[in-house]
Amino acid sequence: MDKSGAIPLNVQKRVRIPVQEGEVVGRTGRTGIDFSVRDTELVLPGFVVPEHYAGESWKIHSADLFEYFREPLRSQLLAKDLRQAEPRGGKIDYDIDGRLVGNWFVAGTNGYAGLTRGEGYWKTHLAIAYDALDPTGIVVSIGDWRGEARQFGVQGNAPDPKDVNIATGLVKYELLQPDWVVARTGKRWDRWRYADGLSFKPHVERVEGVILLQLVAPRTLKVATFPGKTALDVDDFAGAAKLYER
C-alpha cells in the first residue's frame, strides 16, 4: 500500500506458494499461457558460457515440463503438443563450441541481460538454431532487424549451422518469412487450431533480406545484416559488421 492506503496496480513480486497435486492454480482462455518448469538440480549442457545467462539465472535450469507430469495427465498434455519431435518440451540450448549454431550476443553487452533493463534487452541477441515446432528447419532469430525483433527461415535450409566452423568462412543466408504447413492437408497452418504433423515451410517467393556470418574465433562471430537485399546484392560485409560473442 502507498501512504494513502491504496493498493498500487501492476506491481510484481516473487513469492513461493506451495501447491498440492490436483489443486487448480489457474485458468486460461484461447490464447494460452506462458508456462515452464525449472529444475535447479538440472543444468542444461548446451550453453557454452552459462554465466551469460545471469540476467535470467533460471534459464540454464529449464526442464522438459512433460517429464514432470504423471500419467494419464502426461499423455493427455502430449496429445495437445504441436511439437512432435523429441524432446517434446522443446530445446533452447543449441550451442556447440566453435560452431555457428546456438546463441550469440553483441560483444561487450552483458550477455543475455543486454544493455537495457526491461523492454528491449533482446536487441543485442542473435540465435542461429532450429524451429521450435519442426526442428528440421533452420531459424535465424535476431533482436534488432530494422528496430524490431524478428525470426526468419533460411532459403534452401542450408548450410546447417552445426556444421559451420572457422574453416567454413563466410556464410550467406537469404532470410524468409517463417510459416508452417499441415501435413494432412498440405495447407498453411492458421496458427489458431491444433494441427499435428506441422512442417516448417517459409515463404520462398519473397526474400526479406540477407545476413552474413563468419566465425573468426571459436566464440567470436562476425555479423552483418542487409534488409531488403538478396544474395545477388551482397558480396561482403561492406563495413557493416558487428562482432558477437559467447
N, C-alpha and C positions, 0 to 999 in steps of 0.2 A: 504494500500500500504506500501511497505518497502521503505528504503531510496533511492533505485534505481528507484522507481516509479512503480515497478512491482506489480501486484495483486497476493498475495500468494494463493496457491491452498489448498484445503481441510481444509478450515477454517470454523468452525461452530460458529454461532451467533444466539442467541434467538431474534426473532423480533415479533412484533404484526402487522399483516396485516389484516385490515377489509375486509370482502368479502360480496357480496350481493347474495341473493337467485338466483340460476340459473347460477351463474358465474362458469366457468371452472377454477379449481385451479390446475389441473394436469392430467396426463395420465399414464397408466401403461400397461405393457405387460403381458405375460403369467404367470410370477412368482408373480404378485400381489404386494401389498404394505402393510406396517405396518401402520394401521390406527386405531385411538382410539378417544374417546370423554372423556373429563374431565369436570366435573361439580363441581365447588368449593362450591356450596350450598349442595352438596351431600357428606356424609361421610359414607363409607361402614361399616356396623356393624360387619363384620366377621373378623376383625383384633383385636386380644386380646390386643396388645400393639401397637397402631398406631405410637408411637414415633420411633419404629424400622424402619420405612419407611421414615425417614427424608432424607435419601440419594436420594430418588425419591419421593418428597413430594406430587406429583400429584397422586401417585398410590392409595391412600386411597380415591380419588375422581373419580376413574374410573367408567364410566357410560355405560349402555347398549346403544350402538350407534344407534340401530334401533329405539329406542324411540325418537330420535331427528330428524327423517325424517317425512315429511308429505306424505300422500297418493297422487298419486299412487306409488311414488318412494319407500316408505317403503315396500310395498308388493312386488315390483319388486326386491328389495335387499334381502328380506327374502326368495324369491324363489330360490336364489342362495346360501343360507346359508347351509353349511354342517351339522351344529348342528340343530337337530330337537327338542331337549328338551328346556324347559324354565329354566332360561331366555335365549332367543335366542342369545343374545350377549355374553353369557358365564358368568363365575363366577371365581373370583380369591381369594375371602375372605372366606375360609372354616374353619377358626379357631373356635374351641369350647373349652373354658377354662376347663382344667382338662381332656381333651380327646386327643387322638393321632392325630386326623385329623387336617390338616392345615399346616402352615409354621413354620419352625424352623431354628435357626441359631446357629452355634458353639458358645458356651458360651464365652463372652468377645470379640467378633469380630465385634462389631459396627453394629449389626442388618443387614438390607438389604444392607447397603453401603459396608460391608465387610472390609477387611484389605488392599485391593489392589485397588488403583484408576484405573478406566477404565477396561481393559481386565483382566478377572479373578476374579472380585469381587464376583462372584457367587460361588466360590469354597467352601465357608462356609455355603451354603444354603442347606436346605432339605425341601421337601414338601411331605406329605402323603395326597393325595386328590383323585380326580376323573378325568377321561379322559375328555378332552375339547369337543370332538365330541359325545361321548356316556358316559354320567356320571354314568352309571351303573357299569363301570369298574374302579377298584381301580388302582391308579398310584403312583409309588414311583419315585420322581424326586430328584436327588442328584447332587450337584455341583462338586463333586470330586470322581469319580469312576475310579480308575486306571489312574488318571491325567486328566480326561475329564468329562464334564457334560453329564449325561445320564438320560434317563427316562425308566421305566420298568413297565410291568404289573405284576400281582401277581398270583402265582399258586393257583388255586381254588377260586380266587377272594374273599378271606376271611382270617382273620376276618375284618369286616367293621371298619375302623379307628374311625368312630364317636362313636362306641360302646366300644372302648378300653379306660380304665381308669387305675388308680393306682392299683386297686384291681385285674385287669386282669393279672398282672405280665408280664412275658417275652412273647413277640410276635416274631414269626419267619416267615419271608416271603421269599419264593423262588421267585427269580426275573426272568422275562421272557422278550424276545424281543417283544415290542408292535407292534400291527398290527390291521387292520380293515377288516371286511367282508361286502360286499354289499348284503343287504338282498334280493334284487330282483334276483340276480344271484347265491348267495352263494359262490362267488369267492372273493379272496383277492383284496382289492382296490389298484389301481395303483398309487394313490396319485397325479395324474395329471388331471384326468377328474372328473367333478362333479358327485356325486352319492348321492342319498338320502337313508335314512334308513341304515346308517352305524352302524355296531355293533363292539364293541371293542373285538377282539379275538387275544390275544397274542399267540406266538408260544410255545406251551406247550412241544414240543418234545426236547427242549434244555433249560436247566436251566443256566442262566448267572452268578448266584451267590446267596448269602443269605445275608439278612440284619436282624440283631437282634435289637429289640426296646423294651424299658421298661420305662414307666413313673415312675419316682422316686419322683416326686413332681408335683403339678398341672401344673407348667410351666417349668419343667426340664425333659429332655428326655435323656436316656442313649442309645447310638447307637454304633453298630459295624458292619462293612461290611466284607464279605468274598467272593471276586470274585473267580469264578471258582469252588466254593463248592456247594454241595446240602444240603438239610435239614438233611440228614443222617450223614453228615460230621461234623455238628456244633451242640454242646450241650449248650455252654455258651459263655460269652464274651471273655474268654481266654486272659484277659489283654489288649484287643484291643479296648476298648470302649472310646468314646468321649462323653462329655456332650453337649447337645444342649439346647437352651432356647428360650423363647418368652415372 
